[in-house]
Amino acid sequence: MAHPLTRLRTAQGLSHADYARLVARTHAELGLGQMAARREKVSRWESGRTVPEHTAQLAMARIHGVPADEVRRLGWPHWLHLVLSDAVLLDQAYTDRGAELALHGTLHLRKGPSTPALLLRGAALAAQTRSALALITAPDRRPDAEGRSPSAEQLQWCEARIAALERHEAGTAVPAATLYRAARAEHRLVVRLLGVGGADAPTSRRLFALAARTALLCTWLSSALGEEARAERYNLAAVRAAAAAAEPALATAAFTQLALRHVIAGDPADALALVRAAGDAGSGPLPATAVPVRLVEALAFARQGCATDAARALDRAAVTAAPGPHPHPHPHPAPAPDDPSGTAALARAVTVARAQAALFLGAPREARSYFETLTDSLLAPRAIDPSPHTGVWLLYATDVHLELGEVDLAARAVHRAVNAIGLLPSGLARQYRQRLAHHAREPAVRRALVHLTDLPKTSGTSCNSGCPGVH
């Protein structure tokens, strides 16, 4: 069997030399000093001839999202197996059975804080994307296995509950942590039904579609809680389930969400490749799917410094999001835009993306003007309920204010986040503290930090760090 480091390295599409450079760069970023980036080192680690120095292991742990305490507790190479619990998302074939196993793996995601390490990048990500598109377009597929189907009434109730949870993305007064627990419970039920279902092709496809929708729910809610690493795990399972269901709209949504993961915590080139895959899935130009695709495309271009392309994508999204006689998508992971609240939610998402794109392009004053519109809306009488992503958006606003030297306004954004959310998830609270740490002597910042610590530091669900974006 391959060494666990070999499996982790190849899963990310990295050569020995690429991985050595990544470890050396991370080693320096952690303040652990310079180390030689030689591919021979990695080869010796994987062959078992040598054991990496402890500081090199800490750099690798940062890359793969493993806490330093676990490195010390378990030792080499045993701590690597914490990451390999994700292998079920990477190693399964793109078949109905592979999708079922990947979905089952999301029921056992590792708990506890971790860094936002993405599982798939580069060539490995591209290979899985091609496999997913091939499965989506495969004609007349039969389910891999047959068994006892759930009743029609059971499926109808599942669909009704899932649709009710999906509507919260447009705006909600329910805490994101509460929504996540409900979505996770629904996801668990659907995955377990898959384990006994599949007596006929229509039922199998229906179950996979439901599993894709619950996985997408868990994706954006994990991101709203500051759990970007966990969001990607759910997202990868959603891609597989959408492919097995042969549902173009769901596949587009899953690829779009996965592209967003790479805008924030990966390579924008990978994000643009996933945006193209979202188009290739062939869901059609429905606003509930087309607007998010264009927004993520704009953010990827902005991350690359392509201001003209980013502006063009944002303008296309704004035109598509405008009120009009749009068709109602089904199934839809986003609100129907012919609903006034759905239209407002899409317009708000465009504003957020314009702010984020300006920030990525090095134009903080322009970004501030957009964020001011959003933050002022938190004080005005609400036409729609606040987004579950409000805490994340205000985190970006905090970045903008700090970049402009507006420390008092950054502190105010923290207060608004706590007031709007009520109970700041630990993943987001940690990120706010990290942003403000260098300004802790400022009176306004001290008050903001006290406001954070006045509330419990956990939200009833484990949160990974990360910096998710617009949804």
Secondary structure, 3 states (H helix, E strand, C coil): CCCHHHHHHHHCCCCHHHHHHHHHHHHHHCCCCCCCCCHHHHHHHHHCCCCCCHHHHHHHHHHHCCCHHHHHHHCCCCCHHHHHCCCHHHHCCCCHHHHHHHHHHHHHCCCCCCCCCCCCCHHHHHHHHHHHHHHHHCCCCCCCCCCCCCCHHHHHHHHHHHHHHHHHHHCCCCCHHHHHHHHHHHHHHHHHHHHHCCCCHHHHHHHHHHHHHHHHHHHHHHHHCCCHHHHHHHHHHHHHHHHHHCCHHHHHHHHHHHHHHHHHHCCHHHHHHHHHHHHHCCCCCCHHHHHHHHHHHHHHHHHCCCHHHHHHHHHHHHHHHCCCCCCCCCCCCCCCCCCHHHHHHHHHHHHHHHHHHHHHCCCHHHHHHHHHHHHHHCCCCCCCCCCCCHHHHHHHHHHHHHHCCCHHHHHHHHHHHHHHHCCCCHHHHHHHHHHHHHHCCCHHHHHHHHHHHCCCCCCCCCCCCCCCCCC
